[in-house]
Amino acid sequence: MVIPKPYLYPENNLNIYNRWGEPVYQKRDYANEWNATGLPSGTYYYSLYLFRSNKTHKGWVQVMR
């Protein structure tokens, strides 16, 4: 998952979940490090919390192998 210009969003918290709602990745101060290593193809859901604006952005990402 790539966030354009991550330096504009310091102090964030990223959580990624599989289709059953189980966490597969968690990172504070995420800066485009996730590459889905070890995960099978499928749809994953993310929740990105931005501390400065107190907003949560949610969506999905498709992993294709």
N, C-alpha and C positions, 0 to 999 in steps of 0.2 A: 504494500500500500504506500502510495507516495502522496505526501502533502506538499503542494507547491509553496515554495518560500517558507520552510518551517521556522526560520529565524523570526518571522513575524508573529509567531504563536508560542512564545516561551511559556514555561510553566503550564504544561498540558498533561493530560493523563489519557492514554489510549488503552482500550480493552477490546480484544477480538474474541468472538465466540463462534463455536461451530453451530450447526443447524439444530442441535439439541439444547443450546443455551449454555454449554459448558465452556469455560474460558480456555483458550488455547494460546493466548499471548496477552501480557500486561506490561506496560512500560510507562514510567513517569518521564516527562521531558523527551517525548518521542521525537526523533529527527530522521525519519525514513530508514530505519534499520530492519523492519520486518520484511522477510522474503518468503514466508510460508514453508521454510525448510522442514521436511519431515511430515508435512500434512498432505493428505490426499486431495485430489481434485474435488471441487465443490464450492458451494456458496458459504461465505463467512460474513458475519455481521460485526460491525464495529460501533464503538461509542467513544467519541473524542471529547473530553471535557477540557474547556479552556478556563483556567483559573481567573485570569484577569477580567474576562467579560462575564464570568459565571454562566457560561452557556455550554450546552452539550449538543454535539452534532452526531447524528446517527445515520447509518447507511449499510451498504453491503459491498462486498468485493468477491469477484469470481476467481478462483484459483484453477488454472488449467495446466495440466501436465502433458 
